[in-house]
Amino acid sequence: MNKEQLMKLNLQLFAENPPAEENEDTTNEETPPADEPEKKYSDADVDEIVKKKLAKAKREKDEAIKEAEKLAKMNADEKKEYEFKKLQDELAELKKKDAFYGLSKEATKMLSEHNITANDDLLAFVVKEDAEATKQAVDSFVTMFNEKVQEGVKNALAGKTPKVNTNAGPAITKQKILEEKDAAKRIKMIQENPHLFN
């Protein structure tokens, strides 16, 4: 390729708006946008969705009206007391969530010391009202967990002990087993004396 041919190449394939003179060689065909399948709802589906939204809006409106009526019936001191009680309840709820978060973090740390990975279900099981009860629950869980693991390991490792040949007769040798003509007897003898074939 000579230098002139290299310069004519349109190397700006991803340019936003190519210049008009370079656009002579290319065709201006617009590609139609890809039709994405639209989700179609039946009239019953739309009615159901609208009913749910209306019911939710009505419920929220009714709660707001009840709250407004309750506040309208109260005098200034009662309103202050009501608002104060409401704030106290919110504060208590937030403190409870914060305590649960802190105890969950501590329980996760205690469990990880024993190589146990804590998930939300486990934390819900071991986290209690205070730190002492949580520590006791974690210790109980770890003890129970370790016992069950040991029990599982013992069960997995338990097997049949090999049979020892207690025949008082002549000693069986590999040669005698191989000379046996009856296949069933030969297989039985091999199974009873695997040490001869190792």
C-alpha positions as CSV (number, residue, x, y, z in Angstrom):
1,M,0.0,0.0,0.0
2,N,1.3,3.4,-0.8
3,K,1.1,6.5,1.4
4,E,-2.0,7.9,-0.5
5,Q,-4.0,4.7,0.1
6,L,-3.3,4.7,3.8
7,M,-4.5,8.3,4.2
8,K,-7.8,7.5,2.5
9,L,-8.7,4.8,5.1
10,N,-11.5,5.9,7.4
11,L,-9.9,5.0,10.8
12,Q,-12.4,7.0,12.8
13,L,-15.1,4.4,13.0
14,F,-16.3,5.5,16.4
15,A,-16.3,9.2,15.8
16,E,-19.5,11.0,16.6
17,N,-20.0,13.1,13.5
18,P,-17.7,12.3,10.6
19,P,-16.8,15.2,8.3
20,A,-18.9,15.5,5.1
21,E,-16.0,14.9,2.6
22,E,-15.1,11.5,4.3
23,N,-18.7,10.5,4.3
24,E,-18.8,10.1,0.5
25,D,-17.6,6.5,0.5
26,T,-20.0,5.3,3.2
27,T,-23.7,4.9,2.8
28,N,-26.1,6.7,5.1
29,E,-28.4,3.9,6.0
30,E,-30.0,4.3,9.3
31,T,-30.5,1.1,11.2
32,P,-33.9,0.8,12.7
33,P,-33.8,0.7,16.5
34,A,-33.9,-2.8,18.0
35,D,-37.4,-3.6,19.0
36,E,-37.3,-4.7,22.6
37,P,-40.3,-6.8,23.6
38,E,-42.6,-4.7,25.7
39,K,-44.3,-6.3,28.7
40,K,-48.0,-6.4,27.9
41,Y,-50.6,-6.3,30.6
42,S,-54.1,-7.5,30.3
43,D,-57.0,-5.4,31.6
44,A,-57.3,-7.6,34.6
45,D,-53.6,-7.1,35.5
46,V,-53.9,-3.3,35.1
47,D,-57.0,-3.2,37.2
48,E,-55.3,-5.3,39.9
49,I,-52.3,-3.0,40.0
50,V,-54.5,0.1,40.2
51,K,-56.6,-1.4,43.0
52,K,-53.5,-2.2,45.0
53,K,-52.1,1.3,44.5
54,L,-55.4,2.9,45.4
55,A,-55.8,0.8,48.5
56,K,-52.3,1.7,49.7
57,A,-52.9,5.4,49.1
58,K,-56.3,5.2,50.9
59,R,-54.8,3.5,53.9
60,E,-52.0,6.1,54.1
61,K,-54.6,8.9,53.8
62,D,-56.8,7.3,56.5
63,E,-53.8,7.1,58.9
64,A,-52.9,10.7,58.2
65,I,-56.6,11.8,58.9
66,K,-56.7,9.8,62.1
67,E,-53.5,11.4,63.2
68,A,-54.8,14.9,62.3
69,E,-58.1,14.3,64.2
70,K,-56.2,13.0,67.2
71,L,-54.0,16.1,67.2
72,A,-57.0,18.4,66.7
73,K,-58.8,17.1,69.8
74,M,-55.8,17.6,72.0
75,N,-54.9,20.9,73.6
76,A,-51.3,22.3,73.4
77,D,-49.9,20.4,76.4
78,E,-51.4,17.1,75.2
79,K,-50.0,17.7,71.8
80,K,-46.5,18.3,73.2
81,E,-46.9,15.2,75.4
82,Y,-48.0,13.1,72.5
83,E,-45.2,14.3,70.2
84,F,-42.7,13.7,73.1
85,K,-44.0,10.1,73.6
86,K,-43.8,9.5,69.8
87,L,-40.2,10.7,69.8
88,Q,-39.4,8.6,72.8
89,D,-40.8,5.5,71.1
90,E,-38.7,6.2,67.9
91,L,-35.6,6.8,70.1
92,A,-36.2,3.5,71.9
93,E,-36.6,1.6,68.6
94,L,-33.4,3.2,67.2
95,K,-31.5,2.3,70.4
96,K,-32.7,-1.3,70.1
97,K,-31.5,-1.5,66.5
98,D,-28.2,0.0,67.4
99,A,-27.7,-2.4,70.3
100,F,-28.6,-5.3,68.1
101,Y,-26.1,-4.1,65.5
102,G,-23.3,-3.8,68.1
103,L,-24.1,-7.1,69.7
104,S,-24.2,-8.7,66.2
105,K,-20.8,-7.3,65.5
106,E,-19.4,-8.7,68.8
107,A,-21.1,-12.1,68.3
108,T,-19.6,-12.3,64.8
109,K,-16.2,-11.6,66.2
110,M,-16.6,-14.3,68.9
111,L,-17.8,-16.8,66.4
112,S,-15.0,-16.1,64.0
113,E,-12.5,-16.8,66.9
114,H,-13.9,-20.4,66.8
115,N,-13.7,-20.5,62.9
116,I,-17.4,-20.3,62.5
117,T,-18.8,-18.0,59.8
118,A,-21.9,-16.1,61.0
119,N,-24.8,-15.4,58.7
120,D,-28.0,-13.4,59.5
121,D,-29.9,-16.5,60.7
122,L,-27.2,-17.5,63.1
123,L,-26.9,-14.0,64.5
124,A,-30.6,-13.8,65.0
125,F,-30.3,-17.1,67.0
126,V,-27.3,-16.1,69.2
127,V,-27.8,-12.3,69.7
128,K,-29.8,-11.6,72.9
129,E,-30.9,-8.5,74.8
130,D,-27.6,-7.8,76.4
131,A,-23.9,-8.6,76.0
132,E,-23.8,-11.2,78.8
133,A,-26.7,-13.2,77.4
134,T,-25.3,-13.0,73.9
135,K,-21.9,-14.2,75.1
136,Q,-23.6,-17.1,76.9
137,A,-25.6,-18.0,73.8
138,V,-22.5,-17.9,71.6
139,D,-20.6,-20.1,74.0
140,S,-23.4,-22.6,74.1
141,F,-23.7,-22.6,70.3
142,V,-19.9,-23.1,69.9
143,T,-19.9,-26.0,72.4
144,M,-22.9,-27.7,70.7
145,F,-21.4,-27.1,67.2
146,N,-18.1,-28.6,68.1
147,E,-19.7,-31.6,69.7
148,K,-21.8,-32.2,66.6
149,V,-18.8,-31.8,64.4
150,Q,-16.8,-34.4,66.4
151,E,-19.7,-36.7,66.4
152,G,-20.0,-36.4,62.6
153,V,-16.3,-37.0,62.2
154,K,-16.4,-40.1,64.3
155,N,-19.4,-41.4,62.3
156,A,-17.6,-40.7,59.0
157,L,-14.4,-42.4,60.2
158,A,-16.1,-45.4,61.7
159,G,-15.9,-48.4,59.5
160,K,-15.9,-52.2,59.6
161,T,-12.8,-53.6,61.1
162,P,-11.1,-56.1,58.8
163,K,-11.8,-59.7,59.5
164,V,-8.9,-61.7,60.9
165,N,-8.6,-65.2,59.6
166,T,-9.1,-67.4,62.7
167,N,-8.9,-70.7,60.8
168,A,-7.1,-73.2,62.9
169,G,-6.4,-75.2,59.8
170,P,-3.4,-75.0,57.5
171,A,-2.1,-71.5,56.6
172,I,-3.5,-70.2,53.4
173,T,-1.0,-68.9,50.9
174,K,-1.4,-66.9,47.7
175,Q,-0.5,-70.0,45.7
176,K,-3.3,-72.1,47.4
177,I,-5.8,-69.4,46.6
178,L,-4.8,-69.1,43.0
179,E,-4.9,-73.0,42.6
180,E,-8.5,-73.1,43.8
181,K,-10.7,-74.2,40.9
182,D,-14.1,-73.0,42.2
183,A,-14.4,-69.3,41.4
184,A,-16.8,-68.5,44.2
185,K,-14.4,-70.1,46.8
186,R,-11.4,-68.4,45.3
187,I,-13.1,-64.9,45.5
188,K,-14.1,-65.6,49.1
189,M,-10.6,-66.6,50.0
190,I,-9.2,-63.5,48.3
191,Q,-11.6,-61.3,50.3
192,E,-10.7,-63.0,53.5
193,N,-7.0,-62.7,52.9
194,P,-6.4,-59.3,51.1
195,H,-3.0,-59.0,52.8
196,L,-1.6,-61.8,50.5
197,F,-2.3,-59.7,47.4
198,N,-0.8,-56.4,48.4
